[in-house]
């Protein structure tokens, strides 16, 4: 077993950039992103893998960054909300969240965007039930999910040919 | 005024940064040299602290300071309570010689990082002498119960009976009296961002600086200064973006711990609560027991209401009695009840401190009254909607004063329910329900209606203390037109998701004849730059009642000055000018104008061009006090809250007869919060608050065992609503503006959290009518439902059919 405070060197790709760092073995991916890389868009809401605020894409799949150690990720590709946000303006999905007022305090929002990104990559025209299922691991304490679901529906409807009736 | 921005669904300015992860929350902040704090917490519900050994923790490399309760008592004063107890019981930021709930902080460490601070906690040795826990508030009332504070001689913080009208006479003359007992569990809104604080100490000026997501900065600053023994002028407190609050985000003790560690270590100290700390120790809504006696006439007319209410405060010395007082102010719900008696206990137990949580006491009060109405309807063979319609305060009676002194200002309660029934398709669902029952399906329809007050008049605490120390309902704001003609606004109320940067810009844009883009509203709060009062903060639905007044008042001062400066320039009367399109324009002569940029240049730069006697600058502050707030009167009546929104909820559920799982098939809300300043924000809050109500009804419970151990301290066992559980909340609205708020708006933040639990419970009870189940407790978990119907595990078809409307 590696002592928790021991430091290991890892090399991974974060938002398209290769990062090589010496990291304490016990540092979570969430803390690494926030504290070491300054990527504070990834939020920490429960630190036990339930709330989904810290969701990032790990090799293209959604993952709880609070439940991963950064040193596990040698060679991995991580995408955070910063990596999903265009340099100028917002992505169509982010714009849909704004148009539908799909957030209030905004603390869950980055995790919601990340989780929805994964959903839409696998299923460009999800039904309402599929949207709710895909976001079932992301807690929002403000919106009751109503406008979040509407925003995802709008985002899918905005892509030509993918509109589908809400179930 | 050229265009009204108020009332439009302007998309939110702040969402653009939040959706990109560019919010700035407390844990996103840092300072050079900053240390991280962690807290050691009591594993016992009740114990004497015999000794604390911090030697090994202090010696751990990376640890800079260790603070114990004894240190805290030496280095700071006790935290000043809002309600003084009968004898002084000093309450420090850390437990000193006794712990009184699981999770109470007993020591704190500041270290180079959070992990090292937590390592150090493991090296602190505390010897406890366990004492008996007292978990049940009714047990806590009894003589001989374990006492949290033996020096008080009781666990009861407050016990009193307030009586309005001839309750006993009405009970004696009544056709009947419904007598029921209801309980409510502990739950909390659990904002997704936990509590947090950062403190820095400057020994050169003996001054403290705080950054925190505390939602009531005005009150907190006064507590911090008193405990730290420094003048308030040497405390600066700021709030960044706040990731939800719902009343929960207030705990001066944590700020004090950071401050003491910062002073000891000479470095800034940040502490971010983890989720287990949040669920275990921040704040729960009071659990409680309520005995209701509701006297009625043969036609269902309500004659009197007598309530005996026990609020379990846990170890809440900061704000006990708050739940009681607010229940008293809302006891009549939307009904005309001529005589009311309220007997209240506010009781300490060895559990997490209670405190403000979306709706404070109102969800339980509404649950008790609306459950009683459902039972009474069944008893009288009336449709539950009809019983309500017979008893509402009507629009013609507004403003209507309830026996305890609450004033319902506006609204049409019967119209609200009628619209809800129509849009919900109530009659049709009753038919469908009967049909479904024939097939053995358990469909249920629940109605609950509510009032939703806004603004708290702190004078109501005089009912408890017998004297006035704090009072009123007020807020302060600043509006400044900058030298380039753009506008900046700051207010003493830090938003926690209510869209203030947008809605305030809309209000100011209307007042000054600008677009909202030209108005920048400061994020959060900064005591050094924001105007603020002791009453300042983000609580009690107060935006519409006080904040709007402060904003409008400050904006109008700037508007008046713009008109005076322009009138001077154009040599006409200021009354002949209107502000629109970023200019002061002569009425009837639209080509005669002076732009704000020109006026601002004069005001700040070319000050010799000002009219004589006019101050340079274009900045105004205004503190607004809502005139409805008044002291307690001689009959102990008071407007504890000021204006009242109202709502009707209709809920359709299906209960699975074998698993006890409740599924919400349809949920509709009709609400009336007066003039909607931004309907997009309003609707979002109705959705969210309703889901809080559903969570309390079906999922959420802080459950303690007999030893006072919290059994639900993670999100694995304290269950929150998820996207998969929740229905789409349908929302319809009415708009009856309040005559008593500056723009006619009323509160909407608590909204659905108030009637939600009752609506769901009424629906489930209706679904379970074939089993004769009566719901007196929450949450309605599958296990509970299964136990209620377990004796009849067979098909409900065998049970006699129940008439629709039951």
Interface residues (C-beta under 8 A of the other chain):
Chain A: X4 X5 X24 X26 X27 X31 X34 X39 X40 X41 X42 X43 X44 X45 X46 X47 X48 X50 X51 X53 X80 X81 X82 X85 X90 X94 X97 X98 X99 X101 X103 X104 X105 X106 X107 X108 X109 X110 X113 X131 X132 X133 X135 X136 X137 X138 X139 X140 X141 X142 X143 X144 X145 X146 X147 X148 X149
Chain B: X11 X12 X14 X15 X16 X17 X18 X19 X20 X21 X22 X23 X24 X25 X27 X28 X114 X115 X189 X190 X191 X192 X193 X194 X241 X242 X243 X244 X246 X274 X275 X276 X496 X497 X498 X499 X680 X681 X683 X684 X685 X687 X688 X689 X690 X691 X692 X714 X715 X716 X720 X721 X722 X723 X724 X726 X728 X729
